[in-house]
Amino acid sequence: MMHAWVRRSAARRAEAVAVLLPVLVMLVIGLWGLDRGGMWRDEAVTFQVARRSVPQIWHLLHSVDVVHGLYYLLMHAVLAPHPGEVALRLPSVCGAAAAAGFVAALGVRLCRPRVGLWAGLLYAVTPMTGHFAQEGRSYALVAAGAAGATLLLVRAARSTRPGPWCAYGVTVAVTCLLHEMALLLLLAHAGTLVLARVPARVWRAWIAAAVAVALVLLPLVLVSRGQSAQVAWLSRTGLGSVKRLLGLFTGPARLVTVPYLALAVLAVLAVRPARTRPGTFSLQAVALPLVTVPPAVLLAVSRWWPLYDERYVLYALAGAPLLAAAGADRLAARLPRLLPHAALSGVLAVTLVFAVQLPLLRRDRVPDRRPDNLAAVSAVAHRALRPGDPVLFLPSIARRSALAYPKAFRGIRDIALSVPAPASGTLYGREADPGELRRRLDRLDHVWLVAAPFATAPAWYPASAIERAKIAVVDEQFVPREEVVRRGVTLRLYVRRPTYTPVTPTALPRPERPSAGRAGPGALGSPPGPRR
């Protein structure tokens, strides 16, 4: 009796260590360099929207970013006490840590503690996980919700009570409301139920939960379809997309990728469906659909209707370390003499993986590794601009640096702005019409142009009449005096042409589209202007 109690106690301690250690490792990696000194454009959107009032956020969601609505409301509460970059990213760190714990718990429940330990640690040291653990966006929280929902599915399928299925349905629904692409998780779970050959009772309960999730998500899907222009920048997928995702899931170093894939294949080949009892959840039955189904569906759809981005399927990454850990467990069972201390050997192997990928993790904490650094942009503006200076943002999205770091732009006059962003229910504010913009510029003897990098390229031709008006009026009435160029921004000081006399036009002419060899508006010698 005593020996049995001791064994059970030791087993519980091993399970607890297998889950808690990956959580702690993920927290350390996530907190390391969290305040990297600059937000990039997507984080800046989260930061400025979450600091609006709830009615203002609700107003915004009617026209843009409805897919992030729940996340913005969550971040509104998080940033209310003390807004800052650390607070902005802290929920993602917690989400990544929770996801690592859920991955470990799946390995413990479906196989054994050492498999959970290895899988959780491998998830934590994957560069893709570490990257999104430090992003002020919803993707790490979505990954945590998906991993937690998968664990709840395994528990619910073994229960005859409705409570576990309710918990499963609520978790999936909240995860999908954080980002609607998580809806593909239901397809992965359907694949798991097929591989596990569950009885009809389980199928009925799961279908009821899935239908409830779909009904909850339906309004979000309908509204987001009207905002599909937001993902117009996405491109069609191909073989290169698959290769890139494979490198992100396993780690870009070949020294890591090859053994990782070999172990995953070993785990899959170890499955003998004929030998498994119907209704039994093997680790492979859970992990394989999770890591393959959502990316495969989104990649296939995006061949014709571009919707794919790696971050949209971050939650599928949880299946990869589970398969690799299961393969390592099978290898250790076959080579007991070579690996007398298998659990410790596996931890050392993951430590080696971490060491190989450490330079990538370190570089990822440098602000310039993101597409842009709005803190650096704002610092340039702060040195160049003075209170009272008139400023023209080209295009309007260049205003994001002023919204993220308003202190650097304090006292400037935003010439084109008509209604500020919070009051207008837009991300960057509503600007004056072309006629009003011309009248405002007619009264100025100089103006600073704050331009996004693509907006100073001669080939750029904006679709918006307001953006074309900015270029046309500046080119017509002003000449460039000085220029400051830094990564992410171009600042130009324009002064009025000595020979120009302001007129009041009856209509603003549409500027001619610049030809390939023609200098763009306001060029300094051979002009720059915004680039896509």
Buried (B, 14 or more C-beta within 10 A) or exposed (E): EEEEEEEEEEEEEBBEBBBBBBBEBBBEBBBBBBEBEBBBBBBBBBBBBBBBEEEBBBBBBEBBBBBBBBBBBBBBEBBEEEBEBBBBBBBBBBBBBBBBBBBBBBBBBBBBBBBBBBBBBBBBBBBBBBBBBBBBBBBBBBBBBBBBBBBBBBBBBBEEEEEBBBBBBBBBBBBBBBBBBBBBBBBBBBBBBEBBBBEEEBBEBBEBBBEBBBEBBEEBBEBBEEBEEBBEEBEEBEEEBEEEBBBBBBBBBEEBBEBBBBBBEBBBEBBEEEEBEEBBBBBBBBBBBBBBBBBBBBBEBBEEEBBBBBBBBBBBBBBBBBBBBBBBBBBBEEEEEEBEEBBEBBBEBBEBBBEBBEEBBEEBBEBBBBEBBBBBBBBBBBEBBEEEBBBBBBBBBBBBBBBBBEEBBEEBBBBBBBEBBBEBBBBBBBBBEBBBBBEBBBEBEEBBBBBBBBBBBBBBBBEEBBBBBBBBBBBBBBBBEEBBBBEBBBBBBBBBEEEEEEEEEEEBEEBEEBEEEEBBBBBBEEBBBBBE
